[in-house]
Amino acid sequence: MKAVILAAGKGTRMRDLTDEVPKPMLKVQGKPILKRILEGLKDAGIHEACIITGFRAETIESYFGNGAAFGMKLSYTRQATQDGTGKAPELAKSFVGDSPFLLTYGDILVAPQTYQRMLDRFHQGDFSGVITVTRGEEVAKGGLMLFDSAFCLESLVEKPTDQELQQLRSEGKIGPGLPLWYNAGIYIFRPSLFDYTQNLEKSARGEYELTDAIASMLKSGHVIAGREIEGRWVDVRDPEVLAALEREEI
C-alpha cells in the first residue's frame, strides 16, 4: 500500500499564518501537521508516499527530503493549478502504478490507529475503495454519505438542498434515530479511480470534485466500503481550530 497526500493549497482561512508556510506545515504542539500524518501512515506499515505540493512547495520538500530521516520513501509532484480535489490525485498516477493507495488531505488530523483500521476494512472484501466518515448533525454543511446494510456506500449528496433532504426523509434514508454520515476526507482507492477522474467536468463552483468521480464509480458498479473514524478527527481549517489543538481542547 502506498499513500498520496494532498498538500498543495495555501490555506487562506489561516490568514497570515500561511503567508510564509503552507498549511500542512503549521505546527500542532511543536510538530508539523504533515509530520503527524506521515508518522501515522508509517505506524500502519505504509512507508512510501507521494506528496502533492504547490504553495511554498520547497518548504515541504526541503523539510522531509526523500524521507529517509523519517523512515519513509517520499517523492513529490507539484500542482501548478489549484483546480479542485478531483484532478490532484492524477498527478500521482505514475507513482501509484498498479498499487492501491491511501489518499488523504494534508490538513486532517486523526488518531494514528485510523490508517490501520482503514487497511483492515479494505481487506475485508473485494472493494474498489474505502471512504471514511464522521457523524454529524448539520445536514446541509457537507458531503452526506448514504450506506447500505453492509456499510457500503450507496450514494452521496454534496451539501443537500431542502428539497433533497425532504426526498431522503420520504425514502427513509434519513430521519430520527438514523446517524448522519459525513465525508471525513481520507480514502483508499484502487488505481481504477483514475478511469473516472480523467473524465471529470468542472462543478458549479468551477472545480473538479473528487466526490463526482466517486459518484461515477458507484454508478458503474464499484463497491466502496465505509469506515467510521474513531476518536479524534480534526479538519485544521482555521486559526481557531489550531489554537484549540494547542490547548488540547480537541
N, C-alpha and C positions, 0 to 999 in steps of 0.2 A: 504494500500500500504506500502510495506517495501522498503528498499534500500540496495544495495550491492555496496561497494566501493572498487575498486582495488588499493591497496596501498602497494604492496609487493616489487616493484623494488627499486633499489638504485638510478637510475637516473645518469648514468655515464657521460652524456653530461654536467652535472652540475660541473664536475671536482671535485676539492677539497671541494666544498660547501656541498657535500653529503658524505664526509668521516665519519662524526660523526652522521649525521641525515638523515633519508630518505627524498626524495624529497617532499612528501606531507606535511612535517613539516617545510619546508622553509617558512620564513615569508614574507608576502607582506604588507608593511606599518604596521609592528608590529604584524600581525596576521597570524598564520599558514594557508597555502592554504587549508588544510583539514578542519580546523575550519570554514572557509568561506563556504565551500561546505555544511557542516553539518547545518550551520545557514540557508542556502537557502532551504535545504530539510525540515527543521523544519517549516519555513515560509509557505511551501506548504502543511503542515499537515502530513508530513512523520516523525514519531517520533521513528521509530525502524530501526536500521541499523546494518549490519554486515560488518566489515572492514576486508578485506583480507590483512594481514600483511606478511612481510618477512624480508627484510633487516632492521636491527635495530628495530625489531618489538616492543621491550619493550619501545622504545621512544614514539611511538604512543599509546600503550596500557596504559602506566602509565600516560600520559598527559590527556587522555579522560576518562579513567577508565570505569565504567559502564554507563557513560553518564548522570547520574542523575544531576550533576552540570551544565549540558548544556541543561537540559530539554528534554533529549532523553534517549532511552534504547539502549545501544550499546553492541555488542558482537564481538568476534574476531575469525578468523581462520587463521592459519599460512600456507603459501605456501612454502613448503620446496624446491621445484624445480621450477625455473623460466623457464617454457617451453611454454609460449605463453598465449594469451588472451582467447583462446578457452576453456581451461581446468580450468582456475582460477575460473570462476563463479560456477563450480560444487562443490567447497569447501563450498559454502553457501547453498547447496541443502536442507539440513535438516532445516536450518534457514528459508528458503523461504517457505517450505511446499507447500500448495496449493494456496499461495497468488501471485498475480502479483507483480513485483518488478522493481524498477528503478535501472539501472546499470550505474555506472559512473567510470571513472578513477580518481584517487586521485590527479591529477595534471592539471585538466582542470577547468578554472575559467569562469563562465558565470554570467550574471545578475541574481540575486536571483529569479526573476519572471519566469525564464526559466523553472524551475521544475513544477510550476503550469500550465504553458502553455502546457507542455508535458502531464500532467494528463488530462487536458481538451481535448486534441487531442485524447488521448487513449479512453476516454469515449464517443467520437463521433460516434463510430461504434463497430462492433464485431471484433476487431483487435487482432492478436496474439502478437502485439508489436508496438512500435513506435521507429523510428530511427531519430535522429537529424542530420541536415545538415547545411553547410555553403556554401556561394557562393565563387567561386574561378576562377582563370584564368589559372594557370599552370596545364594543363590537366593530365600530367603524374606523378605528385608528390604524389598523394594519392589515396584514395578509391573513385572512381567515381560512383555516385548513379544515376540511371535512374528511373523516375517515370511515372505513367500513368496520365490521365486527372484528377483523383480524388486525386492526390498526394499520391498514394500508391506505394510502391517500386516494380519495375518491375524486375530489375536486378542490380548487382553491379560488377564493374570491378576494381580489385586492381592494381594500377599503370599500366594503359593500355599501350600496345606497340603501335608503329606506325601503325602496321597492324590492330590492334583492333580499333584504332581511325579512320582509313580510312573506316573500315566496318561500324562503328557507324555513320559516316558522310553520307555514301551512303544510310543508312537506315533512315536518317533524325532524328536520336536520338540526335545528337549534331550538332551545326552549328551557323551561325550568328543569333543573336537575341535570342538564347536559353541559359538559365542560366546553368552553370556547377555546379553541386551539389557534395559536398564532405562530407564524413562521419565526423561528429563532435564528435563522441565518447561518447555520452550519449544516453541511451536507456531505454525503458520499455519493459519487456518481461513477458509473462505468463510462468509458470513452464514447459510448453511443450518444451521450449528451450533445456532442458536437454536431451530430446529424441534425439537431434541432436549433442550436444556437446559430448555425450558419444561415438559416432561413428566416431569422427574426426580422421583423419590421419595427420601426420606432413606435413607441407608445404615444398616447396623447400628450405626455409631458416631454416628448422629444428624445427619449432614451430607449435603449434596448434593454428589455426586462428579462431577467433570468426566470422569473415566475411564468412568463409567456412560453418559454421553452419547456418548462416542467409541465405546463398545461397541455402542450402539444404531445409530449411524451405519453401522458395519460390517455389522450385520445387515440394514440397509436397502439395502446395495449401494454405499455410498460408498467411494471408494478414497482411502486416506490413505497417503502416501509416508513412508518412513523416512529419517532423515538422522543419521548418527553425528556426535557432537560431536568435533571435532578439537582437540587442545590442551587448554587449561585448562577445567575445569568444576568450579565450587565452589558448593555449597549452603551459604551462610553461616548455618549453623544454630545455632551456639553460640559462647561466648567463646573456646573453644579453637581453633576454625577461624579466627575473627577474628584471634587472636594469631598463628597460623601465617601468615596472609596478611601481617600486618605485618612478620614476619621473612622474608618472601619464600620461605617453605618450600613454598608451593603454587603 
